Amino acid sequence: MIRDIRGLEDLPLRLVVTIIVGGAAVGVITSFLFTTCWHKEGLEVFWTPEVIVLNEGQEYYPIKIYVTDNRGNVVKNANVVITGLGEAVSGKTDDKGEIAFEISIELPEFRNEGYLDIEVNAAGCYTQFYQEDAIKVVRG
């Protein structure tokens, strides 16, 4: 009589591998089913002005930001942050997807230009928007 004991030796190993692979597959499927965002939508951010000219005696400079999604729908309560040149301001967009800032900007004496960065985050199914060197600042 020939005995083949390979089945008994390989069975526990195959069982462990099957449980691990099956558990991973169930985890991936479950994460897709319970994720609220299957495809994140991008943010469209527009701002004015694109260039700020620093004038002698002017302390604050207006910046207006508009935030929509890829379809042109207004994004309310998006968190907008403007940083650069030693300054930082932040706020949330209104019901029209707009926010206006009055920012105090100073260039160091040894520089004639600098830049401001814009970052926008919105709750929900949106990707973060970040634009480095978005607004140019020049000495007038």
LUMGUMI-368244 format. One line per field, with one value per atom (N, C-alpha, C): x, y, z; residue in one letter; residue number from 1; atom name. Coordinates in nm, 3 decimals, always signed. Atoms other than C-alpha are relative to their C-alpha. Layout:
residues N
c1: [X, ...] .
c2: [Y, ...] .
c3: [Z, ...] .
res: [A, ...] .
n: [NUM, ...] .
atom: [CA, ...] .
END
This chain:
residues 140
c1: [+0.084, +0.000, +0.089, -0.077, +0.137, -0.076, +0.062, +0.072, +0.047, -0.032, +0.057, -0.043, +0.032, +0.080, +0.018, -0.017, +0.141, -0.127, +0.125, -0.225, -0.014, +0.009, -0.206, +0.102, -0.103, +0.115, -0.031, +0.026, +0.002, -0.131, +0.132, -0.353, +0.003, -0.001, -0.278, +0.058, -0.060, -0.055, -0.095, +0.097, -0.313, -0.118, +0.110, -0.583, +0.036, -0.045, -0.382, +0.010, -0.013, -0.301, -0.137, +0.136, -0.666, -0.070, +0.063, -0.785, +0.059, -0.065, -0.530, -0.042, +0.036, -0.601, -0.149, +0.144, -0.976, -0.034, +0.023, -0.967, +0.040, -0.044, -0.770, -0.100, +0.097, -1.016, -0.129, +0.123, -1.316, +0.023, -0.031, -1.145, -0.001, -0.002, -1.086, -0.141, +0.137, -1.442, -0.082, +0.074, -1.584, +0.039, -0.040, -1.376, -0.059, +0.062, -1.508, -0.150, +0.144, -1.868, -0.035, +0.033, -1.854, +0.072, -0.065, -1.644, -0.103, +0.098, -1.855, +0.049, -0.055, -1.622, +0.070, -0.066, -1.544, +0.096, -0.085, -1.397, -0.005, -0.003, -1.289, -0.003, +0.013, -1.378, +0.101, -0.098, -1.128, -0.067, +0.047, -1.164, +0.056, -0.043, -1.148, +0.008, -0.021, -1.002, +0.048, -0.036, -0.986, +0.025, -0.029, -0.840, +0.033, -0.041, -0.790, +0.061, -0.078, -0.550, +0.103, -0.108, -0.281, +0.135, -0.122, -0.017, -0.040, +0.022, -0.007, +0.121, -0.107, +0.196, -0.004, -0.007, +0.308, +0.022, -0.008, +0.252, +0.044, -0.046, +0.418, -0.122, +0.108, +0.182, -0.123, +0.115, -0.069, +0.033, -0.029, -0.093, -0.065, +0.073, -0.355, -0.034, +0.027, -0.417, -0.112, +0.113, -0.743, +0.033, -0.010, -0.747, -0.137, +0.129, -1.067, +0.019, -0.012, -1.094, -0.140, +0.124, -1.371, +0.027, -0.020, -1.411, -0.124, +0.106, -1.618, +0.055, -0.047, -1.605, +0.024, -0.030, -1.516, -0.120, +0.122, -1.878, -0.048, +0.039, -1.893, -0.093, +0.086, -2.101, +0.079, -0.061, -2.025, +0.036, -0.041, -1.831, -0.005, +0.018, -1.952, +0.091, -0.079, -1.745, +0.132, -0.134, -1.421, +0.101, -0.103, -1.121, +0.110, -0.099, -0.889, +0.112, -0.117, -0.536, +0.095, -0.100, -0.300, +0.122, -0.124, +0.062, +0.111, -0.117, +0.390, +0.046, -0.062, +0.624, -0.024, +0.015, +0.587, -0.142, +0.140, +0.208, -0.082, +0.095, -0.081, -0.138, +0.140, -0.457, -0.082, +0.086, -0.739, -0.145, +0.142, -1.114, -0.078, +0.086, -1.412, -0.083, +0.079, -1.601, -0.146, +0.140, -1.957, -0.091, +0.097, -2.275, +0.020, -0.030, -2.149, +0.135, -0.132, -1.815, +0.110, -0.096, -1.632, +0.052, -0.056, -1.404, +0.092, -0.085, -1.230, +0.092, -0.100, -0.912, +0.056, -0.081, -0.734, +0.131, -0.126, -0.371, +0.107, -0.112, -0.076, +0.124, -0.116, +0.228, +0.118, -0.123, +0.584, +0.110, -0.117, +0.880, +0.124, -0.126, +1.223, +0.071, -0.066, +1.441, +0.084, -0.090, +1.672, -0.074, +0.077, +1.387, -0.094, +0.094, +1.182, -0.126, +0.120, +0.934, -0.006, +0.024, +0.785, -0.131, +0.119, +0.496, -0.083, +0.093, +0.190, -0.053, +0.053, +0.066, -0.146, +0.141, -0.299, -0.027, +0.041, -0.434, -0.149, +0.144, -0.801, -0.035, +0.052, -0.961, -0.150, +0.144, -1.331, -0.046, +0.057, -1.530, -0.077, +0.071, -1.684, +0.095, -0.074, -1.555, +0.081, -0.083, -1.297, +0.147, -0.145, -0.925, +0.048, -0.058, -0.707, +0.056, -0.058, -0.607, +0.117, -0.116, -0.260, +0.072, -0.074, -0.094, +0.113, -0.117, +0.257, +0.025, -0.029, +0.357, -0.121, +0.124, -0.004, -0.012, +0.014, +0.004, +0.138, -0.130, +0.308, -0.013, -0.004, +0.397, +0.125, -0.114, +0.620, +0.003, -0.017, +0.759, -0.037, +0.046, +0.595, +0.098] .
c2: [-0.116, +0.000, +0.124, -0.122, +0.339, +0.109, -0.107, +0.622, +0.135, -0.136, +0.980, +0.097, -0.089, +1.219, +0.148, -0.139, +1.534, +0.082, -0.071, +1.626, +0.046, -0.037, +1.629, +0.107, -0.099, +1.832, +0.137, -0.125, +2.095, +0.066, -0.053, +2.138, +0.121, -0.118, +2.376, +0.125, -0.112, +2.595, +0.059, -0.047, +2.615, +0.070, -0.061, +2.695, +0.141, -0.132, +2.984, +0.098, -0.087, +3.127, +0.040, -0.029, +3.102, +0.101, -0.092, +3.280, +0.141, -0.131, +3.562, +0.068, -0.057, +3.617, +0.035, -0.025, +3.590, +0.119, -0.113, +3.833, +0.132, -0.122, +4.085, +0.039, -0.028, +4.056, +0.056, -0.050, +4.103, +0.141, -0.134, +4.406, +0.104, -0.093, +4.572, +0.025, -0.015, +4.507, +0.082, -0.075, +4.639, +0.147, -0.140, +4.956, +0.074, -0.064, +5.030, +0.021, -0.012, +4.969, +0.110, -0.097, +5.198, +0.133, -0.128, +5.478, +0.093, -0.095, +5.788, +0.060, -0.059, +5.912, -0.108, +0.096, +5.674, +0.071, -0.080, +5.948, +0.144, -0.137, +6.279, +0.099, -0.104, +6.590, +0.111, -0.107, +6.867, +0.134, -0.135, +7.226, +0.094, -0.105, +7.516, +0.127, -0.119, +7.823, +0.113, -0.119, +8.169, +0.113, -0.110, +8.481, +0.126, -0.130, +8.849, +0.077, -0.016, +9.016, -0.111, +0.096, +8.798, +0.061, -0.073, +9.067, +0.114, -0.110, +9.304, +0.092, -0.100, +9.624, +0.076, -0.067, +9.758, +0.149, -0.145, +10.132, +0.060, -0.072, +10.368, +0.051, -0.049, +10.438, -0.089, +0.090, +10.161, -0.117, +0.104, +9.914, -0.133, +0.124, +9.659, -0.010, +0.027, +9.499, -0.104, +0.093, +9.327, -0.119, +0.122, +8.969, -0.067, +0.067, +8.795, -0.139, +0.139, +8.416, -0.054, +0.066, +8.221, -0.150, +0.144, +7.845, -0.070, +0.084, +7.606, -0.141, +0.134, +7.237, -0.010, +0.018, +7.090, +0.026, -0.022, +7.131, +0.144, -0.139, +7.499, +0.030, -0.021, +7.449, +0.070, -0.075, +7.686, -0.095, +0.079, +7.532, +0.091, -0.080, +7.677, -0.053, +0.035, +7.677, -0.068, +0.051, +7.588, +0.083, -0.068, +7.673, +0.048, -0.062, +7.915, +0.058, -0.051, +7.992, +0.063, -0.069, +8.248, +0.022, -0.013, +8.237, +0.053, -0.046, +8.395, +0.136, -0.127, +8.685, +0.033, -0.019, +8.632, +0.026, -0.025, +8.668, -0.127, +0.110, +8.422, +0.049, -0.031, +8.475, -0.121, +0.112, +8.223, +0.037, -0.019, +8.206, -0.101, +0.093, +8.020, +0.075, -0.061, +8.087, +0.013, -0.024, +8.222, -0.086, +0.077, +8.090, +0.013, -0.019, +8.222, -0.060, +0.056, +8.041, +0.104, -0.110, +8.370, +0.033, -0.056, +8.516, +0.114, -0.117, +8.852, +0.020, -0.026, +8.926, +0.141, -0.122, +9.246, -0.043, +0.054, +9.141, +0.108, -0.092, +9.341, -0.070, +0.063, +9.268, +0.096, -0.077, +9.388, -0.084, +0.066, +9.297, +0.044, -0.043, +9.293, +0.100, -0.105, +9.584, -0.053, +0.055, +9.357, -0.075, +0.070, +9.208, +0.096, -0.081, +9.367, -0.076, +0.080, +9.081, -0.119, +0.119, +8.788, -0.063, +0.074, +8.544, -0.043, +0.053, +8.432, -0.133, +0.132, +8.072, -0.007, +0.019, +7.966, -0.149, +0.138, +7.647, +0.001, +0.009, +7.544, -0.145, +0.130, +7.250, +0.013, -0.002, +7.165, -0.134, +0.123, +6.915, -0.073, +0.079, +6.635, -0.073, +0.084, +6.462, +0.085, -0.089, +6.715, -0.024, +0.006, +6.699, +0.138, -0.126, +6.964, +0.077, -0.088, +7.261, +0.073, -0.075, +7.411, +0.059, -0.067, +7.668, +0.081, -0.072, +7.775, +0.117, -0.120, +8.125, +0.045, -0.033, +8.202, +0.149, -0.145, +8.580, +0.063, -0.068, +8.784, +0.135, -0.128, +9.079, +0.073, -0.078, +9.353, +0.136, -0.135, +9.674, +0.102, -0.100, +9.976, +0.110] .
c3: [+0.000, +0.000, +0.000, +0.010, -0.099, +0.076, -0.078, +0.140, -0.055, +0.046, +0.019, +0.110, -0.112, +0.312, -0.035, +0.041, +0.110, +0.025, -0.022, +0.139, +0.144, -0.141, +0.516, +0.037, -0.031, +0.523, -0.063, +0.071, +0.269, +0.040, -0.032, +0.399, +0.094, -0.087, +0.692, -0.069, +0.070, +0.475, -0.103, +0.099, +0.197, +0.067, -0.073, +0.449, +0.048, -0.047, +0.597, -0.116, +0.117, +0.254, -0.053, +0.049, +0.147, +0.091, -0.094, +0.462, -0.015, +0.013, +0.421, -0.130, +0.129, +0.050, -0.003, -0.004, +0.102, +0.088, -0.090, +0.395, -0.063, +0.068, +0.193, -0.110, +0.106, -0.098, +0.059, -0.064, +0.132, +0.054, -0.050, +0.291, -0.111, +0.113, -0.048, -0.051, +0.048, -0.162, +0.098, -0.103, +0.167, -0.001, +0.001, +0.151, -0.120, +0.116, -0.200, +0.021, -0.021, -0.093, +0.097, -0.104, +0.210, -0.016, +0.027, +0.061, -0.063, +0.054, -0.001, -0.131, +0.122, -0.275, -0.082, +0.088, -0.555, -0.092, +0.087, -0.767, +0.049, -0.051, -0.612, -0.115, +0.101, -0.805, +0.028, -0.014, -0.867, +0.029, -0.026, -0.754, -0.105, +0.092, -0.998, +0.083, -0.082, -0.828, -0.090, +0.077, -0.982, +0.099, -0.091, -0.825, -0.077, +0.052, -0.887, +0.115, +0.123, -0.916, -0.013, +0.022, -1.068, +0.035, -0.037, -1.001, +0.092, -0.093, -0.705, -0.008, +0.004, -0.743, +0.133, -0.130, -0.405, -0.021, +0.011, -0.376, +0.132, -0.120, -0.131, +0.077, -0.085, +0.158, +0.005, -0.004, +0.078, +0.090, -0.098, +0.364, -0.034, +0.028, +0.252, -0.148, +0.141, -0.086, -0.010, +0.010, -0.190, -0.090, +0.081, -0.317, +0.008, +0.004, -0.428, -0.060, +0.044, -0.467, -0.031, +0.040, -0.649, -0.008, +0.000, -0.597, -0.055, +0.056, -0.811, -0.016, +0.032, -0.890, -0.151, +0.143, -1.230, -0.090, +0.079, -1.344, +0.005, -0.011, -1.253, +0.116, -0.117, -0.937, +0.110, -0.109, -0.650, +0.115, -0.116, -0.359, +0.122, -0.121, -0.029, +0.111, -0.119, +0.292, -0.031, +0.031, +0.116, +0.080, -0.078, +0.333, -0.094, +0.088, +0.149, +0.085, -0.072, +0.271, -0.101, +0.082, +0.116, +0.088, -0.076, +0.232, -0.089, +0.072, +0.135, +0.049, -0.037, +0.202, +0.148, -0.144, +0.576, +0.046, -0.033, +0.569, -0.022, +0.020, +0.598, +0.039, -0.029, +0.580, -0.041, +0.035, +0.572, +0.027, -0.019, +0.556, -0.082, +0.071, +0.413, -0.104, +0.106, +0.092, +0.045, -0.034, +0.114, -0.088, +0.078, -0.053, -0.150, +0.142, -0.388, -0.038, +0.026, -0.357, -0.006, +0.005, -0.305, +0.139, -0.122, -0.042, -0.039, +0.025, -0.027, +0.119, -0.103, +0.167, -0.016, -0.001, +0.259, +0.067, -0.053, +0.302, +0.003, -0.014, +0.426, -0.053, +0.065, +0.209, +0.006, +0.004, +0.249, -0.063, +0.059, +0.034, +0.077, -0.060, +0.196, -0.091, +0.078, +0.084, -0.114, +0.101, -0.114, -0.111, +0.104, -0.323, -0.069, +0.077, -0.598, -0.037, +0.028, -0.638, +0.093, -0.081, -0.451, -0.045, +0.041, -0.469, +0.120, -0.099, -0.273, -0.051, +0.033, -0.265, +0.042, -0.033, -0.261, +0.020, -0.029, -0.100, +0.032, -0.023, -0.105, +0.032, -0.039, +0.077, +0.020, -0.017, +0.070, +0.056, -0.055, +0.271, -0.108, +0.100, +0.075, -0.090, +0.094, -0.230, -0.098, +0.081, -0.355, +0.027, -0.019, -0.413, +0.046, -0.047, -0.254, -0.119, +0.101, -0.470, +0.064, -0.049, -0.424, -0.120, +0.106, -0.647, +0.062, -0.047, -0.562, -0.095, +0.080, -0.681, -0.082, +0.070, -0.772, -0.031, +0.017, -0.722, +0.008, +0.002, -0.819, +0.069, -0.069, -0.597, -0.045, +0.049, -0.740, +0.068, -0.056, -0.602, -0.108, +0.096, -0.766, -0.023] .
res: [M, M, M, I, I, I, R, R, R, D, D, D, I, I, I, R, R, R, G, G, G, L, L, L, E, E, E, D, D, D, L, L, L, P, P, P, L, L, L, R, R, R, L, L, L, V, V, V, V, V, V, T, T, T, I, I, I, I, I, I, V, V, V, G, G, G, G, G, G, A, A, A, A, A, A, V, V, V, G, G, G, V, V, V, I, I, I, T, T, T, S, S, S, F, F, F, L, L, L, F, F, F, T, T, T, T, T, T, C, C, C, W, W, W, H, H, H, K, K, K, E, E, E, G, G, G, L, L, L, E, E, E, V, V, V, F, F, F, W, W, W, T, T, T, P, P, P, E, E, E, V, V, V, I, I, I, V, V, V, L, L, L, N, N, N, E, E, E, G, G, G, Q, Q, Q, E, E, E, Y, Y, Y, Y, Y, Y, P, P, P, I, I, I, K, K, K, I, I, I, Y, Y, Y, V, V, V, T, T, T, D, D, D, N, N, N, R, R, R, G, G, G, N, N, N, V, V, V, V, V, V, K, K, K, N, N, N, A, A, A, N, N, N, V, V, V, V, V, V, I, I, I, T, T, T, G, G, G, L, L, L, G, G, G, E, E, E, A, A, A, V, V, V, S, S, S, G, G, G, K, K, K, T, T, T, D, D, D, D, D, D, K, K, K, G, G, G, E, E, E, I, I, I, A, A, A, F, F, F, E, E, E, I, I, I, S, S, S, I, I, I, E, E, E, L, L, L, P, P, P, E, E, E, F, F, F, R, R, R, N, N, N, E, E, E, G, G, G, Y, Y, Y, L, L, L, D, D, D, I, I, I, E, E, E, V, V, V, N, N, N, A, A, A, A, A, A, G, G, G, C, C, C, Y, Y, Y, T, T, T, Q, Q, Q, F, F, F, Y, Y, Y, Q, Q, Q, E, E, E, D, D, D, A, A, A, I, I, I, K, K, K, V, V, V, V, V, V, R, R, R, G, G, G] .
n: [1, 1, 1, 2, 2, 2, 3, 3, 3, 4, 4, 4, 5, 5, 5, 6, 6, 6, 7, 7, 7, 8, 8, 8, 9, 9, 9, 10, 10, 10, 11, 11, 11, 12, 12, 12, 13, 13, 13, 14, 14, 14, 15, 15, 15, 16, 16, 16, 17, 17, 17, 18, 18, 18, 19, 19, 19, 20, 20, 20, 21, 21, 21, 22, 22, 22, 23, 23, 23, 24, 24, 24, 25, 25, 25, 26, 26, 26, 27, 27, 27, 28, 28, 28, 29, 29, 29, 30, 30, 30, 31, 31, 31, 32, 32, 32, 33, 33, 33, 34, 34, 34, 35, 35, 35, 36, 36, 36, 37, 37, 37, 38, 38, 38, 39, 39, 39, 40, 40, 40, 41, 41, 41, 42, 42, 42, 43, 43, 43, 44, 44, 44, 45, 45, 45, 46, 46, 46, 47, 47, 47, 48, 48, 48, 49, 49, 49, 50, 50, 50, 51, 51, 51, 52, 52, 52, 53, 53, 53, 54, 54, 54, 55, 55, 55, 56, 56, 56, 57, 57, 57, 58, 58, 58, 59, 59, 59, 60, 60, 60, 61, 61, 61, 62, 62, 62, 63, 63, 63, 64, 64, 64, 65, 65, 65, 66, 66, 66, 67, 67, 67, 68, 68, 68, 69, 69, 69, 70, 70, 70, 71, 71, 71, 72, 72, 72, 73, 73, 73, 74, 74, 74, 75, 75, 75, 76, 76, 76, 77, 77, 77, 78, 78, 78, 79, 79, 79, 80, 80, 80, 81, 81, 81, 82, 82, 82, 83, 83, 83, 84, 84, 84, 85, 85, 85, 86, 86, 86, 87, 87, 87, 88, 88, 88, 89, 89, 89, 90, 90, 90, 91, 91, 91, 92, 92, 92, 93, 93, 93, 94, 94, 94, 95, 95, 95, 96, 96, 96, 97, 97, 97, 98, 98, 98, 99, 99, 99, 100, 100, 100, 101, 101, 101, 102, 102, 102, 103, 103, 103, 104, 104, 104, 105, 105, 105, 106, 106, 106, 107, 107, 107, 108, 108, 108, 109, 109, 109, 110, 110, 110, 111, 111, 111, 112, 112, 112, 113, 113, 113, 114, 114, 114, 115, 115, 115, 116, 116, 116, 117, 117, 117, 118, 118, 118, 119, 119, 119, 120, 120, 120, 121, 121, 121, 122, 122, 122, 123, 123, 123, 124, 124, 124, 125, 125, 125, 126, 126, 126, 127, 127, 127, 128, 128, 128, 129, 129, 129, 130, 130, 130, 131, 131, 131, 132, 132, 132, 133, 133, 133, 134, 134, 134, 135, 135, 135, 136, 136, 136, 137, 137, 137, 138, 138, 138, 139, 139, 139, 140, 140, 140] .
atom: [N, CA, C, N, CA, C, N, CA, C, N, CA, C, N, CA, C, N, CA, C, N, CA, C, N, CA, C, N, CA, C, N, CA, C, N, CA, C, N, CA, C, N, CA, C, N, CA, C, N, CA, C, N, CA, C, N, CA, C, N, CA, C, N, CA, C, N, CA, C, N, CA, C, N, CA, C, N, CA, C, N, CA, C, N, CA, C, N, CA, C, N, CA, C, N, CA, C, N, CA, C, N, CA, C, N, CA, C, N, CA, C, N, CA, C, N, CA, C, N, CA, C, N, CA, C, N, CA, C, N, CA, C, N, CA, C, N, CA, C, N, CA, C, N, CA, C, N, CA, C, N, CA, C, N, CA, C, N, CA, C, N, CA, C, N, CA, C, N, CA, C, N, CA, C, N, CA, C, N, CA, C, N, CA, C, N, CA, C, N, CA, C, N, CA, C, N, CA, C, N, CA, C, N, CA, C, N, CA, C, N, CA, C, N, CA, C, N, CA, C, N, CA, C, N, CA, C, N, CA, C, N, CA, C, N, CA, C, N, CA, C, N, CA, C, N, CA, C, N, CA, C, N, CA, C, N, CA, C, N, CA, C, N, CA, C, N, CA, C, N, CA, C, N, CA, C, N, CA, C, N, CA, C, N, CA, C, N, CA, C, N, CA, C, N, CA, C, N, CA, C, N, CA, C, N, CA, C, N, CA, C, N, CA, C, N, CA, C, N, CA, C, N, CA, C, N, CA, C, N, CA, C, N, CA, C, N, CA, C, N, CA, C, N, CA, C, N, CA, C, N, CA, C, N, CA, C, N, CA, C, N, CA, C, N, CA, C, N, CA, C, N, CA, C, N, CA, C, N, CA, C, N, CA, C, N, CA, C, N, CA, C, N, CA, C, N, CA, C, N, CA, C, N, CA, C, N, CA, C, N, CA, C, N, CA, C, N, CA, C, N, CA, C, N, CA, C, N, CA, C, N, CA, C, N, CA, C, N, CA, C, N, CA, C, N, CA, C, N, CA, C, N, CA, C, N, CA, C, N, CA, C, N, CA, C, N, CA, C, N, CA, C, N, CA, C, N, CA, C, N, CA, C, N, CA, C, N, CA, C] .
END
